[in-house]
Amino acid sequence: MTISREDCLARDVADPLAFARARFIVPHDLIYLDGNSLGALPATAPARLADVVSREWGEDLIRSWNKNDWIGLPARLGARIAPLIGAGANEVIVADSTSVNLFKLAAAAVRARAPRRVIVSEIGNFPTDLYVLQGLEDLLGGAIELRMVPRCALMDALDDSVALIALTHIHYKTGEIHDMAAIDDRAHAVGALVLWDLSHSAGAVELHLDRDGADLAIGCGYKYLNGGPGAPAFLFVARALQPELHQPLSGWMGHDAPFDFSDRYRPAEGIARHLCGTPVVLGMAALEEGLKTFDGIRMGDIESKSAALGDLFLSLVAERCSDAGFIVSCPPSGERRGSQVALRHPEGYAIMQALIASGVIGDFRAPDVIRFGFAPLYTRYVDVWDANHRLAEIVAQRTWQQDRFRIRAAVT
Ligand SMILES: *Cc1c(COP(=O)(O)O)cnc(C)c1O
């Protein structure tokens, strides 16, 4: 049975998350399917940023660290993220970038598990994750070894030489979900720690870090958490591990008493020891507005809608683009997939450029993957239908063959 545009409009009416779209400013002539790369603008962010700049910075100046609680931002935002990922309030803090947080936690983990010397990660993991681990391996010059293994060999790679396994929970390209509890259990059985990169998971699916036995996690503020371009990132350390983990970027903000100005570093008791320097106030203010878009939202609704929007898109591709030469390169079932779908096509780059020119924004990941993200707070079922309709037109009419769609920009 074909899926009509009216069917999709009816699903929007019945959607328990439909009200949340009003929490964002989304251009009305655009179908935005790239919230997995940069979340949409929260409606409250422009006024909040203007206030932070003109009043807090302009008038209150240095007094704002206390008066407007700038100093509390990292912990306050961490406490907002905790329930979105199934963590306790004192287990999450906002700081630095995802890449830097990975470095801090991976270094802390191998130090805590010495003399074990192996870090396991996955071939095809997000580049920054692999590069940062390679940098750590170089820095420690032979004291540790990074083992990159294929996804299917991860469980077998775990033995008592392994200090840490570092994985991205939802694969950035394929959307495939790792079984967090199973990997945590297996790693713990051999005495290893697990570090999860939640960049494509936080705000896209329901997570239970504490229940599933997660040790460490990091994640991105500017994707599904809607924190704005280059937003600060978060990190999680399970309560029981906090006393034994020491991260190497021992800046003053992670000190037990930063304003004692003592000469000796003494790490803060809890999660705050994972801070390094002064918080990025403007970025954190924007991220706070992004996190407010999750107020009153059930993460179970987020997960179901993510799966349903992706399933709808794939059904429409099968129905209307079946002879276009697309290869579905994400799990076909919403249960095993994050809030994104991936299609492979040799002309993927030009097809995505033609689609963007038609007002549907997705993205492209080399060599041949086009990717669509379905941020469930503001993506409607009818958006998915309209996006697919334009995709079907573009492949049927071969619009993508125009030369202008083949020029590669710096960011794809
Ligand atoms: C987006 C993303 C990052 C981003 O790292 P930055 O330090 O913010 O550039 C890291 N890991 C994964 C898996 C991502 O998808």
The ligand as an SDF file (V2000), in Angstrom:
LIG
                    3D

 15 15  0  0  0  0  0  0  0  0999 V2000
   30.4550   14.8930   15.8350 C   0  0  0  0  0  0  0  0  0  0  0  0
   31.3130   13.8840   16.4930 C   0  0  0  0  0  0  0  0  0  0  0  0
   32.4100   14.2650   17.2450 C   0  0  0  0  0  0  0  0  0  0  0  0
   32.7660   15.7200   17.3190 C   0  0  0  0  0  0  0  0  0  0  0  0
   33.9600   15.9860   17.9350 O   0  0  0  0  0  0  0  0  0  0  0  0
   34.4190   17.5150   18.0560 P   0  0  0  0  0  0  0  0  0  0  0  0
   35.5290   17.4610   19.0090 O   0  0  0  0  0  0  0  0  0  0  0  0
   33.2470   18.3060   18.5010 O   0  0  0  0  0  0  0  0  0  0  0  0
   34.8250   17.9670   16.7010 O   0  0  0  0  0  0  0  0  0  0  0  0
   33.1280   13.2860   17.8950 C   0  0  0  0  0  0  0  0  0  0  0  0
   32.7850   11.9940   17.7890 N   0  0  0  0  0  0  0  0  0  0  0  0
   31.7380   11.5850   17.0420 C   0  0  0  0  0  0  0  0  0  0  0  0
   31.3790   10.1460   16.9720 C   0  0  0  0  0  0  0  0  0  0  0  0
   30.9780   12.5190   16.3650 C   0  0  0  0  0  0  0  0  0  0  0  0
   29.9550   12.1270   15.6260 O   0  0  0  0  0  0  0  0  0  0  0  0
  1  2  1  0
  2  3  1  0
  2 14  2  0
  3  4  1  0
  3 10  2  0
  4  5  1  0
  5  6  1  0
  6  7  2  0
  6  8  1  0
  6  9  1  0
 10 11  1  0
 11 12  2  0
 12 13  1  0
 12 14  1  0
 14 15  1  0
M  END
$$$$
